[in-house]
Amino acid sequence: MATLKIKGELNIIKGKSKQKRGKLADNGMQYVAGKSEELLGQLQQHTGEINDAVKKSATGRCE
């Protein structure tokens, strides 16, 4: 559980850095990608699920 929390924190950091790069380069798509990665990190922290499971539940796909 602790490692999933750390992974979630890292995803949040990566997402925020992508957002900053997107703002600096005036690249809207990179900013949006950063926001989604940050959201995945937050969900990962709170739910304790792995990144793939969070993506599947967020998009509603079942495999």
C-alpha positions in Angstrom: 0.0 0.0 0.0 2.8 2.4 0.8 4.5 1.9 -2.6 1.2 2.7 -4.3 0.9 5.9 -2.4 4.5 6.8 -3.5 3.7 5.9 -7.1 0.6 8.1 -6.9 2.7 11.0 -5.6 5.2 10.6 -8.4 2.4 10.6 -11.0 1.1 13.9 -9.5 4.6 15.4 -9.7 5.0 14.2 -13.3 1.6 15.6 -14.2 2.4 19.0 -12.7 5.7 19.2 -14.5 3.9 18.3 -17.8 1.5 21.1 -17.1 4.3 23.6 -16.5 6.0 22.6 -19.7 2.8 22.9 -21.6 2.2 26.4 -20.3 5.8 27.5 -21.2 5.6 26.0 -24.7 2.0 27.2 -25.2 1.1 23.5 -25.9 -2.4 22.9 -24.8 -2.3 19.1 -25.4 0.7 18.7 -23.1 -1.0 20.7 -20.4 -4.1 18.5 -20.7 -2.0 15.3 -20.6 -0.4 16.7 -17.4 -3.7 17.3 -15.8 -4.9 13.8 -16.6 -1.7 12.3 -15.2 -2.1 14.3 -12.1 -5.6 13.1 -11.7 -4.5 9.5 -12.1 -1.9 10.0 -9.4 -4.5 11.4 -7.0 -6.9 8.6 -7.7 -4.1 6.1 -7.3 -3.2 7.6 -3.9 -6.8 7.5 -2.6 -7.9 4.2 -4.0 -4.7 2.3 -3.8 -5.2 0.8 -7.3 -2.5 0.5 -9.9 -2.4 2.9 -12.8 -3.9 0.5 -15.4 -6.9 -0.3 -13.2 -7.5 3.4 -12.5 -7.4 4.1 -16.3 -9.9 1.3 -17.0 -12.3 2.4 -14.4 -12.0 6.0 -15.5 -12.8 5.2 -19.1 -15.4 2.6 -18.2 -13.8 -0.2 -20.3 -13.9 -3.7 -19.0 -11.4 -6.3 -20.3 
